[in-house]
Amino acid sequence: MSEELAGRRCEACAPGTPPIEQARAVELEAQLDPAWSREGTVRLRRELSFRNFRDAFGFVARVALLAEAEGHHPDLELGWGRAAVALTTHAAGGLTDNDFILAAKIDRL
């Protein structure tokens, strides 16, 4: 995992911002935990397992606080002993550096 990527801040994207190119997505994905799956240049997703609902809920709460601080909000799923995070930049209609920055920060949680 790249501390450099996790050390960056998400930047606001205007509607119509283009998503990143495939080569850039490959380069940034290599800096993340391999548990992330990438759907082309559209979405990043990671599923995590926990011992119980409380631990999964705690993780989701930490992700929510982090996302709010970064101004970049993932789709979150929560269930007993599991959580999932999906990242995309809606203004770009796909992935931007912001998605990988937030993913790297989530990896640190």
JONOR-V33117 format. One record per residue. N is the residue number from 1. RES is the residue in one small letter. PSI is psi as a letter, one per 20 degrees, with the letter a starting at -180 (none if undefined). D_LAST is the distance of its C-alpha to the last C-alpha in Angstrom with 2 decimals. Layout:
n->[N,N]
res->[RES,RES]
psi->[PSI,PSI]
d_last->[D_LAST,D_LAST]
This chain:
n->[1,2,3,4,5,6,7,8,9,10,11,12,13,14,15,16,17,18,19,20,21,22,23,24,25,26,27,28,29,30,31,32,33,34,35,36,37,38,39,40,41,42,43,44,45,46,47,48,49,50,51,52,53,54,55,56,57,58,59,60,61,62,63,64,65,66,67,68,69,70,71,72,73,74,75,76,77,78,79,80,81,82,83,84,85,86,87,88,89,90,91,92,93,94,95,96,97,98,99,100,101,102,103,104,105,106,107,108,109]
res->[m,s,e,e,l,a,g,r,r,c,e,a,c,a,p,g,t,p,p,i,e,q,a,r,a,v,e,l,e,a,q,l,d,p,a,w,s,r,e,g,t,v,r,l,r,r,e,l,s,f,r,n,f,r,d,a,f,g,f,v,a,r,v,a,l,l,a,e,a,e,g,h,h,p,d,l,e,l,g,w,g,r,a,a,v,a,l,t,t,h,a,a,g,g,l,t,d,n,d,f,i,l,a,a,k,i,d,r,l]
psi->[q,o,h,g,g,h,i,r,q,q,q,p,p,q,p,i,p,q,r,r,q,g,h,g,g,g,g,h,h,i,i,r,p,i,i,p,q,p,n,c,k,g,q,q,q,p,p,q,q,r,h,a,g,g,h,g,g,g,g,h,g,h,g,g,g,g,g,g,h,i,k,o,o,r,p,q,q,p,r,o,j,q,q,q,p,p,p,q,o,h,h,i,k,a,q,r,h,h,h,h,g,h,g,h,h,h,h,h,none]
d_last->[12.58,13.99,12.96,15.80,14.39,11.06,13.53,15.61,15.97,16.89,20.66,22.79,24.73,28.27,29.58,31.08,28.64,28.91,26.05,25.29,27.58,26.88,26.99,24.33,22.05,22.64,21.97,18.60,17.53,18.33,15.55,12.81,11.75,15.07,13.82,14.15,17.77,19.72,22.80,24.91,24.26,23.58,20.13,16.82,15.58,13.10,13.67,11.64,13.51,13.16,15.92,17.04,16.94,15.55,12.27,12.08,13.15,10.65,7.75,10.20,11.01,7.74,7.98,11.61,11.44,9.55,12.14,14.87,14.29,14.48,17.36,16.24,15.82,14.88,16.73,14.89,16.45,16.14,18.31,18.94,16.43,14.93,13.08,13.63,12.66,15.59,15.90,19.31,21.11,23.91,26.02,26.21,26.61,24.05,21.34,21.07,19.05,16.97,15.61,14.51,13.13,10.90,10.02,9.20,6.92,5.21,5.48,3.83,0.00]
